[in-house]
């Protein structure tokens, strides 16, 4: 045992602390794994419930003597314990002053609380100051027990048995809890908050399951989640699970898809070379002809509903008094029935030879599900002459998700 000396008192036999590294990893109690349960082809683990979380206090025992090695009289002494990250100098990590009772020179007490922010697996050095004496030197190094070393930074935890090598569970019910959190602060280069690799062709590099979000990734500039496979599936969602994204998607509908709403419509139609359609009034003319733009769109994408939140119309009008008289959008709920999403009968004009765009926000009856998803877009035209035309380049629908 090393001795720490200061004046006439000596502390001998400060115990090595076995809990420090475990505290740094946020693990306070060993758990035993139950049997592996099968859920389809996926395996989960059922650990025994921990009865409580271990205290963050650090136990310590020692012996107080005078300069000649004689035990100090039985009494209560004020002792200050300090933990540093270096043998000399360094940073003070944790400090505590106690008044343990000394019997035959021996005492037992607790240093703390020392939190995971204080102790994160770094080297630890203990200093002691007894009452009015100076802090004893040299500091005593605190070494972990072998099992605790498996949780130090950079450690490899290796095992070969069914189930998880490391099981982490958080039973808190608030909406800000995480069972496992990874944070990489590298400013450049390839860094990973959490990385998972498997060499089995039927394995999973990262596996998430639950009633909520199985795996959640956040990145301010990189990838919230990145999956790569050289020969298998990079990302797979099994069972009734969904792939959820709040990012917008867009569906483009070519003007070439235009159709006459009535077969006796006498307008004249002409394709352009870029996916649009020109509709002319025709020699006989037609009073307020209507055209239909069919829409083919999945009511659900990867198991989640689609909300149509915007419509953009790209068009050109030839003729001073030629206008798009109205735009109507409906959602079909049954054969021959549905709900109105948009009705706008404000005349849409466009300067001669200009390419124009008109945007609408869609806010009602606009959710497409597995039960309803057919959209019906109608444009109504008004022509000022028989040779005037309205050219529809296309329509863009904005799609959003849960």
N, C-alpha and C positions, 0 to 999 in steps of 0.2 A: 504494500500500500504506500502511496505517496503521502507526504505530510505537507500541510499548508501552515506556514508560521507567520505570526504577527505578535510582537510583544511577548507576553507571557502565556499565551493560550495557543493550543494546537488542536486542530480538528483532524481526526484520523479516520480513515475507512469510509469515506463518502461512497455510497453505492452507485454502481453504474445503473443508468436508467433505461429500462427496457421499453418504456412506452413512448419515447420521444418521436421516433419515426412514425409509429402508428398514429400519433396525434396529428402529425403533419399531413398525413394522407386522409384525415377525417374519419379514420376507422377506429372505433373504440372498443370493439368487442368481437372476438372470433365467432364465426357462425358455422354450423354444420349444414351441409347440403342434404336435401332430401332426395327422393328418387326422381329421375328424369321423367317428365310427363310428355306424352305425345299429343300434339295438336295438329292433326293432319300429318304432314311430313315434317313439321317444325317441332323442335324440342325446346322446352322451357325448364327452368330450375325453380324449386320450391325450398327456399332456405327456412330454417327454423326462425321464428320471430325472436328478435332480441328483446330481452326484458327491459333494458334501459341503455342509455348511452353513458359510456365511462366518463368519469370526471376528467377535466383538463388539468387538475392539480398533479404535480410531480412528487412522488414520495422520495424521501431522503432520510438516511440514518447516519449518525456520526458519534464521535466521542470528544468531549472537551477536556483538555488537560492544561496544567500550567507549564512553565518553561522547563521544569524538571521531569515532565511526563506523568505527574500525579493528577488523578481525576479531580475535577473541580467539585466543591461541595454541592450537595443536592440543593437545587434551587431552580428558579425560573430565570432564564437569560434571554435577552433580546438579541436575535441573530438575523442579519440581513443576507439573503441569498440572491445572487445575480447570475444570469446566464448570458454569455457573450458568444459571438461567432468567431473569435480568434483568441489565441493564447495570450497575446499582448495587444492592447488597443482594441480595435474592432468596434462592433456595434453592440450596445446593450439590448438584449432581446426581451428579457423578462426579469422582473425584480419583485421580491417579496420579503417583508420583515415579519418574523414570528417570535413568539415567546414560549418556546417549548420547555417542558419540565425536564430537568436533568437528574438522573438517578445513577449513582456510581459513575458519573461522567458520560453516560449514554443518553441519547435523545433520539426521538423519531418525530418527524413533522412533514408537512407538505409545502412545496413551492407552488405558488399559483395565484390565480389561474394563468397558465401559459397556453395561448390559443394557437390554432393552426397558422395564423398570420405571423406569430412570433417564431414558431418552429416549423420549418418546411423541409427538413432533411439535411440541413447544412451541418457543418461541424459545430459542436457545442463545448463550451468551457465554463466551468463553475467557479465562482469566487464567493468567499464568505467573509463577513465582517461581524465580529462579536462585540456587542455593546459599543463602547467608545473607542475601541481599537481601530487601527487602520485596516483596510481591506487586505486579506491575507494573500501572499504570493508564494510560489507561482499558482496560477489557476489550475484546477483539476479538469482534465479532459473527460468528457462523458461519452462512452462508447455504447452503441446499441447491442442488444443480444442478437444472435444469428438470424432468428426469424424476422426481427424488426428490420434487418438490413435488406430484406426482400422488397421493402416499400420505399427505399431511399430513391431520390431522383436518379434516373438512368438505370435502375435495377431491372433485371429480367425475372419475371415470375413464370416459371416453367413447370408444367405438370402434364401427365398423360392419363386422363380418366374421363368418363362420360360427364357431360355437363360443362359448366363454366369454370374456368380457372380462377376468375375473379368475379364475384357477384356483388353489385352495388344496388341498394334499394332505398328509396326515399318515400316514406308513407305519409308525408305532409300533404294536405288537401288544398293548399292555396294554389293560385294560378301562376305562381312564379317559381315553382320548385323544379329541380332537376335531379335525376338519379345519378347522372354522370355528365360532367361539364369539362370540355376541353378548350383551351385558349392558347393560340400560338401568336406571339407578338413580333415575329420576324417581319422587318420592314420590306424586305425583298427576298427573292428566291422562292423556292417551293416549300411552303410550310403547311402543316396540317393541324387543325384543332383536334381532330380525332382521326386516326388512320386504322383501317381494318384490312387484313389480307388473309386469304385462305388458299391452300394449295389443293384442296379437294375439288374435283369437278362438280360435286353436288353440294359444296359448302357455300357459305355466305361470308363475304368480306365484312359487311355490316348488316346486322339483322335487327329489325325493330318490330315490336308487336304491342298491341294494347287497344283499349277502347278510345284512347285519345290519339295523340301524335306519337308514332313509334320512334321516329328519328327526326330531330329538328336541327337544321343547320342555319347559321347566320353568318353573313360576310358583308362587310361594307364596300369592298371593292373587288373581291375575287368571286369564288363559287361558294354558295351556301351548301351545296352538296355536289360532289363529283364522283362519278362511278365509271370504272373502266374494266373491261374484260378482254383478254386477248383471244379467247375462243368461245366463251360462254355468254351468258346474259349479263349485261352491265347493270341493269335495274329491272327488278321483277316485283310486281304487286300481286299477291295471291289472295284467293278467297274473295270475300266481299269488300276488300280494301280498295281505296281509291288513291289516285295521284292528285294531290290538290295544289293548285297554283293560284295566286292572286294576280298574276301578271295578265295583262290584256292580250287577247288574240284578235285577229281580224280575218273576216271572210270577204273575199272579192268576188263579185258577180259581174260577169261580162255583159256589156250592152248587146252582144250578139244573142243573148238569151231572150230578148224581148219577144213577146207574142201578142197577137191581136186578142182583145177581150171578146170581140164579136166577129163571127165569120163573115158577116155582110159589110164589114168595115171597108170603105173604098179608098183608104189611104194607100200610098205607095211606099214600099220599104226597100232599103238599100244598105247592104253591109259596107262598112269601111274596112280598111286594111289593117286595123290595129285593135280589133275586138269590139268595136262599137256598131251602132245601128242608126241610120238616118231614116226618119219617118216624115214623108211629104204628105201634104194635105190631099193631093190627087186632083184630077181634072174635075170630078164631080163634087169633091169636098165632102167632109163628114162633120157633122156638128158634134164638137167636144168628144172626139174619139178617145177611147181608153186602151192602154196597153198594159200588159201584165209582165212582171219580171219574176219568173219562178226562182225559188230559193231552195237549195238542198243543203241541209245543215244537220249535224248530229244533235239530238235533244240533250244528250249527256256526253261529256268528254271524260274518259277514264273514271267513270262512276260519279261525277259531280254535275249538278245542273249548270246550264249555260244561261246567263242573263244578257240579253241583247240591249246594250245601253246607248248605242249611237248609230246613226245612219248618215252617210255622206253620199251625195249625188253629184256625179261629174257629167256635165252636159254643155252643149252649145246650141244657140238658137239663131236661125237665119230669118230675119223679118222683124220689122219695128214693133208690130203689134201681135206677134206670135209669142205665146207664153205656155208654160206648164201650168195649167189651171188648178191642179190639185194633186196631192200625193197622199195615198192611203196605205197603211200597213195594218194587217190583221194577223192574228194567231188562230189557227184552226184548233177547235176543241172537240170536234166531231164532224161527221160528214155533213157538209152544208151549214155548219154553225161555227162560231168562234167569237173572239173578243177583239175589240178595237185597240190597237197599240198607238196609232198615230193617224190624225186627220188634219191636213193643212191645206186650206183652199185659198191661201194667199198667192197671188200670181207670181211665178218665178220668171223674171226676165233675165236677159243676158245680152251684153253689148254685141253688136255686129262683129262676128269673127273672133270673139273672145272665148276662152275656155273658162267655164264657171264651176264653182263648187258651192254646194249648200249643205249645211250640217243641221241635224236634228238630234236632240237628246231624247232618248226613249225611256219612259219612267213607269208605264203602266202595262200590265198584262204581258210583260216582256221576259218572263222566266220560261225557259224550255226544259222540259223534264223527259223522263222516259214515257210519259203518258201524253204529252202534247209538245209538238216541236215543228209543225208545218207552218211556214210563214207565207203570206200572200202580199205582194207589193204591187200597187196599181198606180199608174201615172195617167192623168187626164190632160189632153192637149187642146189648145185653142189656136187656130191658124188665122193669119190675116190675109192669106192669098193661096192660090192653088199650087204655086211653085215654092212656097216657103217650107222649111223643114225644121225639125227638132232632132238633134243628134244626141243620143245617150251613149256616153263612153262606158259607164258602169256604175255600180253601187258598192260601197264598202260598209260592212256591218262591224261594229265594235262588240266583241264578246268578252264578258267578264264572268268570274266564277265566285264560289262561296268565299 
